[in-house]
Amino acid sequence: MDEVIYSVLAIGQSNMAGRGYIEEVSQIDDDRCMMLRMGRWQKLSDPVNADRCCDMRADWRSGVGPQSGFAVRLAELSGKKIGMIPCADGGTMLCQWMPGEVLYDHAVFQARLAMRTSEFAGIIWHQGESDCPEPHVADYKEKLIIMLTEMRKELGAEEKPIVLGELSEHVTPYWNMPIDTVRAMNRAIREVAEALPKAAVVSVDDLTIQADGIHFDAKSQRILGKRYAEAFFELM
């Protein structure tokens, strides 16, 4: 197996960060899968992404996201060693990810740090729930294209894959995400993938939302990660 680490930047909000309960799935134990910690690579384990937002509710904690399932499946498909660069942040809006904002700068910094000891392979993105209330959907497509295009340029990754995830249409009413708005957001996400080179979208509509009414459960996060990996591999 190729000993070079192929690193992937994982950005977005809480479903990318991971809220799935760790005890609901078996732990990953795979020497091909790594994660960046303090600028160094270590063997991947959940939670991959320690998330700031977890002190907001008693039932929220850093847990299983798509990154672990993604790494395992991409390693299987590619025969390469896969390193995750976890930079997702729960509860964030797209405006907080734009060039010049802290989250954007942090993700670019972490990716550049990873590139010292790895070959940068691309980006996976899952975000949009916080932007579903109007009027944010209207300019979501334009802003996301700007952000991803600029990030690719800064990382010298214009031809590297980007995979985006749709939003679930099964989020409970508590979260103020009307179904028409979610569908409009998913159209925007698909249009972003169509507008960008080497980009794809993965579906989530058959995945299960856990008891909090908005986050995918751990088993669904594993499935989502595999879908990201399969779409990513097709673009590699």
N, C-alpha and C positions, 0 to 999 in steps of 0.2 A: 504493500500500500504506500502511496505517496506520503512522505513525512512532512511535506509543506503543509502548513495550516492555511486553509481557505476561509477567510473571515467574512462574516455577514453582519451588517448593521441592522438591528431590530429596533424600530422606532414607532411611536404612536402613544395611545393611552392605555387604560387599564386592562383591556382584553389582551393586548400585546404584552403588557407587563405580567399578567397572570393572576387570576383570583381563584382558580380551581383548587379544591382541597387536596393536598398532597396525599393524604391517606386513602383517597379514592382510586389511585392508580399505582401500579408497581413503579418503583424507582428505576431510573435509567442508569445502567452501569456499562458504559461503552467507551473504550479507550480512544475511539475515533472522534469523540465529541468533546469540545473544549469550550470554556467561557472565559471572558476577560475579567480579571479582578485586580484592581490596583495596578493596571498596566501589564500584568503578567497573565499567562495562560495557565488555567488549572482545569482538571477534569470536570466536565459538566455534571451538575446535579440541580434539582429543583429545590428552592426557587432560583431560577437563573437571574431574574430581574427583581432586585430588592426595591420595593415601591413605596415612595413617600406618602402615598394617599391612604395607607392602611390604618392610620390612627383615627380616621374620620368616622368609622363605624366598627362596632364590636365584632361583626361577622366578616370584616374585610381583613385580609392579611396577604402578605406575599405568598404566592403559591404557584400552581402549574399554569403556564401559558403555552403558546404554540411553539416557543423557541426550542424546547427540548425535543419534541416530536419532529420538528423541522430538521434539527441537526442530525438525528439518527437516520431519518429517511434520506436526507441528501447525501450522507456518508454512504449509505447502502447503494444509492443510484450512481454516485460519481466515483466511488472507490477512493475518495479523498478524506483527509482529516478536516473536520469542519469546526470553526471557532465562532461562537456567538459574541457579538458586541452589544450587550443589553443596555439600551438607552430609553426605553419607554417610560412614560410618567402618567400615572392615573389621573383622570379628571381634567386633562388638558384640552385646550382648544387649538385649532389650526393656527390662529393668530400668534400663539405662543411658540410655534415651530417655525416661524418665518425667519429668513436671513437677518442676522443681527440680534435676534432674541436669544435668551440664555439657553433654552433647550436645543435650539439649532446649533449654537456654538459648542455646547457640550458634546453633542453627537458627533460633530465634525472633529473635535479634539480627540474623542475616544477612538474614532475610526483611524485617525492619523497615528495615534499611539499604537493601535493594533497593527497598523501597516509596517511598523518597524520590525515585526517578527512574524508577519503573515502576508499572504497575497490577498488583497481585498477582492471580494467576489461579487458584492452587490448589496441590495437593501430590501428589507421587508417592512411593510407599513400597515398598521391597523389603527384607525382613528376615525372619529366622526360623530360619535354619540353626543358629545358636548356641543357640537355645532348644529344638531338637528333642530332645535327651536329656531324659528325665523328670527332675523333675516339672514342668518349665516349661510344657509344652503345656497343662496343665489350666487355668491361669488366663490364658493368652495372650489369648484373646478379650476378656475383661473389661479387662485392662490396656491393650490396644491401643485399645479404644473410649475409655477414659479419656484416654489420651495424645492421640489425634487430636482428640477433642472439645475438650479444654483448649487445644490448640495453635490450633485454629480460632478459639476465643473470643479468645485473646490477639492474634491477627492480624486480628480483625474479619472473618473469612472463613467464617462459619458456612454460607453458601450457595455456597461455591466447591467445585469438584470435588476429590475424592480418588480416586486410582486405586492399587490394591494389586496386587502380583504374587504368584502362587502360587510354591511351591518345587518344584524339580525332583525327580522320583522316581528319577532316574538317578545320583544321587550315589554314589560308591563306598563300600564298607563301611568303609574307613579312617576316614571322618569320623563314625562312630558315629551315623548317622541311619537307624534301622530304617524300613523302608518303611511299616509301620503307623503309626509316629509321624509321618512326613512326611505321610501321608494325613490324619491327625488334625489336623495343623497347617494343612493346606490347607482342611479343613472349617472350622476356626476363622477363617481369613482370609476365606473366603466369607461366613461368618456376620457378621463385622464389617462387610463391605460391605453386607449386607442390613439391618443395624441402623442404619447411619449414613445421613443424607440425602445425596443427590448423590455416591454412592460406587459404585465398580465394581471388578471383579477381572479380571486378564488371565491367560491360561493360558500355561504354559511347557513342557508335557510333551513337545512335539515338538522342543524346542530341544536343541542339542548342547553337552555338557559337554567342556571341554578336558582336557588331559593331567593336570592337578592333581586331577581327580576331583570338583570341586565348583563351579567357576566356568564360566559360559557363555563359549564362544569368541566372537571378535569379530563374526563374521557373525551368530551368534544374538543377540548384544547389539543389533545393528542392528534385527533383526526384533522383538525385545522392545520396543525403543524405539518402533517404529511401532505396535505393539499398544497400548502405553500411550497414545500420542497419539490413536489412533482412539477408544479408550474415553473419554479425557479430553474430546475434542471433542464427543462425544455428550452429555456432561454440562454443557458450557458454555452 
